Structures are given as structure tokens and as C-alpha cells.
Amino acid sequence: MALTLYIANRNYSSWSLRPWLLMTELGIPFEERLVPFDDATDSVPFTDFSPTGKVPCLHDGDTVVWESLAITEYLAERHPAVWPADAAARAWARSACAEMHAGFFALRDTCTMNCGLRIRLPEWPAAVRADWQRAESLWTEGLARFGGPWLAGQAFTAVDAFFAPLAFRAQTYSPELGPTAQAYVERLLALPGMQQWYGAALAETWRHEAHEADARSKGMWLSDLRAQRS
């Protein structure tokens, strides 16, 4: 039976991106079911398919797995390429994924994900700068320690998928990054799966006012590249 991954709007749903990109780049077969946040469909009960009422959520027959980190570990039981083969790289990658999953709150709050927007912040709060600096430190450490071009070595793995939403945020907000970190962001953005996600995000016509208001509150919209609502 095929895996089914429930996701939400590509413009907004950073959590959905992680397992979707991981499965797409590793060639793990799955069926996608996109249930959008949309002002016209706010009554859609996400709890029909997700015990937390949130995405992503993976269905494998009668088995339901929620939370992106749990989905990643579930996939790894059948697909060893999810994690690096080297034990030291695997330990580092798991630690970095857990840190990303449980932290970076200031960055998440201030640099909300909306793939189709370009936003100028009125200022860069110290906590947000610190989060970007921590991400850059992790990236440069992984690339230097394991040889690149991906964070845990030559192959794209879960740790790269977990930081993929930050690549879209970097594209939207243009934080100051050093050349190594900026080059890593550009490698992520150039992945076929990221290009596919981004193209579909720009084509979306759904809007959800709570997400839109959040993005408006962050700063000046320099451009909105998304398809207009009909």
C-alpha cells in the first residue's frame, strides 16, 4: 500500500515541506494530499486525518505518523538513505534535526514562511540575528566536517530537508549570510524538489487571512510573486 502524505499550502507550510522534500529527493513513492488553509474552507477538519489537527501527517495503511521528525524516523526504518551511513555524521545530523525541530523560535516568528513574497524587515531583532547565526554555524560546521556538498556529506539526507524551509525564508527576507552559508542556501533552492515546490507555491491562489496578516505584520512587502486570486 502506498504511503500518503497530508500537507497544506506550499506557500505557508514549512513543516509539510520537510518530509515532502525528503521523500521526493530520495525517490520514496508516496501519494500527496494537499488540504489548504483557505478562508473559504476554514471549516475543513484537519483532525479527520491528523490526530493533532496539524500537518504534515503520514498514513501507511492503518498506521498514522504525525510530526515531521517522527515521520522521518519512520521512513528511515525502510529507507536507510534517510540518514547518513557514517555513524558520526548520522549522530550529528540527528542532533541538528532535533535542534531545528525544537528551536529557532525567534526566526520562525519573525521570518514567517511565505514562498511567494519578498519582505524587508524594519529591523533585525537580536534574537532573530542569533538564530540565523546559529543556523549558519551549523551549516558551516557540517559542510566542513563531512566534506559537503550537503550538510552530512556527499548525499542529501534528512538534515538538509529539515533546513530547507530556511532556504525559502532566506530568499524572502535576505538575511546577511556568509559565502558558505549563502552557497548552501542556493544549492537547496536549486534542488529539483525545491523547484517543484516553489513553482506550485507561486501557482497557488488560496489565501488564508491569518497567515497573510502575519506576513503583513513583519515588514514591507517588496513583491508578491504569487498567482492572483480569481
C-alpha positions in Angstrom: 0.0 0.0 0.0 1.4 3.4 -1.0 2.3 6.0 1.6 0.0 9.0 1.8 1.4 12.4 3.0 -1.0 15.1 4.0 0.3 18.6 3.6 -1.1 22.2 3.5 -0.4 25.2 1.3 3.1 25.3 -0.1 3.4 29.0 0.5 2.9 28.7 4.2 3.6 25.1 5.4 7.2 24.8 6.3 6.5 21.7 8.3 5.0 20.0 5.3 8.0 20.8 3.2 10.4 18.7 5.2 9.0 15.2 4.7 7.7 16.0 1.3 11.1 17.1 0.1 12.9 14.2 1.8 10.6 11.7 0.1 10.8 13.5 -3.3 14.5 13.8 -3.4 15.1 10.2 -2.2 12.6 8.8 -4.6 10.4 7.3 -1.9 7.0 6.7 -3.6 4.0 8.5 -1.9 0.6 10.0 -2.7 0.3 13.6 -1.8 -2.9 15.0 -0.4 -2.9 18.8 0.0 -5.6 20.2 2.3 -5.2 24.0 2.1 -5.6 26.7 4.7 -8.1 28.9 3.0 -10.6 31.5 4.2 -13.3 29.7 2.1 -12.6 26.3 3.7 -11.7 27.1 7.3 -14.3 24.5 8.4 -12.2 21.7 7.0 -11.4 19.5 10.0 -7.7 18.5 9.8 -8.5 16.1 12.6 -10.1 13.9 10.0 -6.7 12.7 9.0 -4.3 14.0 11.7 -4.6 13.4 15.5 -3.2 16.8 16.3 -5.2 18.6 13.6 -1.9 19.7 12.0 0.3 18.8 9.0 2.3 17.0 7.9 0.8 13.7 8.6 1.8 10.3 7.1 -0.6 7.4 6.5 0.7 3.9 5.8 -2.4 1.8 5.7 -3.7 1.8 9.2 -0.6 3.4 10.6 -0.7 7.1 11.2 2.5 9.1 11.9 2.5 12.7 12.8 5.2 15.3 13.4 8.0 15.7 10.8 10.7 14.2 13.0 8.6 11.1 13.7 7.8 10.8 10.0 11.5 11.0 9.2 12.4 8.2 11.6 9.5 6.0 10.4 10.8 6.4 6.8 14.3 5.6 7.9 13.2 2.2 9.1 12.6 1.2 5.5 14.9 3.6 3.6 18.4 3.8 5.1 19.4 6.7 2.8 17.2 9.0 5.0 20.2 9.3 7.4 24.0 9.3 6.6 25.7 5.9 6.5 28.6 7.2 8.6 27.8 6.9 12.4 29.4 10.2 13.3 27.6 12.0 10.5 24.4 10.3 11.4 24.6 11.4 15.1 25.4 15.0 14.1 22.5 15.0 11.5 20.0 13.7 14.1 21.2 16.3 16.6 20.9 19.2 14.1 17.4 18.0 13.0 16.2 17.8 16.6 17.6 21.3 17.3 15.8 22.7 14.2 12.6 20.9 15.1 12.5 22.2 18.7 14.2 25.6 18.4 14.8 28.7 16.3 11.6 30.3 17.7 12.6 33.9 17.1 13.5 33.2 13.5 10.2 31.3 12.9 8.1 34.0 14.4 9.7 37.0 12.7 10.5 35.4 9.4 7.3 33.6 8.7 7.4 31.4 5.6 5.6 32.6 2.6 7.5 31.4 -0.5 5.9 33.9 -2.9 6.7 37.1 -1.0 9.8 39.3 -0.7 9.8 41.2 2.6 12.0 43.8 4.1 12.0 43.8 7.9 12.0 47.2 9.6 14.8 45.9 11.9 16.6 42.6 12.7 15.9 41.8 16.4 18.9 40.4 18.3 17.2 37.1 18.9 16.5 36.7 15.2 20.0 37.5 14.2 21.2 35.0 16.8 19.0 32.3 15.3 20.3 33.0 11.7 23.9 32.9 13.1 23.2 29.6 14.8 21.9 28.2 11.5 24.9 29.4 9.7 27.2 28.0 12.3 25.5 24.5 11.9 25.7 24.7 8.2 29.4 25.7 8.0 30.3 23.1 10.7 28.5 20.2 8.8 29.9 21.2 5.4 33.5 21.5 6.8 33.3 18.4 9.0 31.8 16.0 6.5 33.0 17.4 3.2 29.8 18.6 1.6 28.2 19.5 -0.6 25.4 18.6 1.8 25.4 19.0 5.5 26.3 15.4 6.4 28.4 14.6 3.4 28.0 13.9 -0.3 24.3 12.8 -0.2 21.2 14.8 0.5 19.7 13.5 3.8 17.1 14.4 6.4 19.2 17.1 7.9 19.1 19.0 4.6 15.3 18.6 4.3 14.9 20.0 7.8 16.7 23.2 7.0 15.1 23.6 3.5 12.4 25.9 4.9 15.1 28.3 6.0 16.3 28.5 2.4 12.9 29.8 1.4 13.0 32.2 4.3 16.4 33.4 3.3 15.0 34.0 -0.2 12.1 36.0 1.2 14.0 38.1 3.9 17.6 38.3 2.6 19.4 37.9 5.9 23.1 38.6 6.0 24.9 35.2 5.4 28.5 34.4 4.7 29.5 32.9 1.3 29.5 29.3 2.5 26.0 29.6 4.0 24.7 31.5 1.0 26.0 28.9 -1.4 24.3 26.2 0.7 21.0 28.1 0.5 21.4 28.3 -3.3 22.1 24.6 -3.5 18.9 23.9 -1.6 16.9 26.2 -3.7 18.2 24.6 -6.9 17.1 21.1 -6.0 14.5 19.7 -8.4 12.2 19.1 -5.5 12.5 22.6 -4.2 11.9 24.0 -7.7 8.8 21.9 -7.9 7.5 23.0 -4.5 8.3 26.7 -5.3 6.6 26.6 -8.7 3.5 25.1 -7.2 3.6 27.6 -4.4 3.6 30.5 -6.8 0.7 29.0 -8.7 -1.5 28.7 -5.6 -4.5 31.0 -5.4 -5.6 30.1 -1.9 -5.2 32.7 0.7 -5.6 32.4 4.5 -6.1 35.7 6.2 -4.3 34.7 9.4 -1.2 33.8 7.5 -1.5 36.8 5.3 -1.9 39.2 8.3 1.1 37.6 9.9 3.2 38.2 6.8 1.9 41.8 6.6 2.9 42.5 10.2 6.5 41.5 9.6 7.6 44.3 7.3 7.3 45.9 3.9 6.2 43.6 1.0 8.7 44.3 -1.8 6.9 41.9 -4.2 4.2 39.3 -4.3 5.0 36.8 -7.0 2.0 34.5 -6.4 -0.8 34.0 -8.8 -3.7 36.3 -8.1 -7.0 35.0 -6.7 -9.6 34.7 -9.4 
